[in-house]
Amino acid sequence: MYVVCADHLEEAIDEFVDIYETPPDLYELESVSFTDWSAPSHCTFCNKPPIYLVV
């Protein structure tokens, strides 16, 4: 699972496919919510605010 900014979306997708050999599901963080999970305050790859959830 990756929580990423727009700049790192492609990198997260590539890593996910390399590891799991299947395309990920993509979600915009502002349009999803989970009861037991809160999105991190920064991208997995940098310090920018995250926009996408890659799972």
Protein Blocks (a to p, Z undefined) as FASTA:
>chain_A
ZZddfklmmmmmmmmmmmnopacddddfklgccfkbccdfbdfkbmbdcfbdcZZ
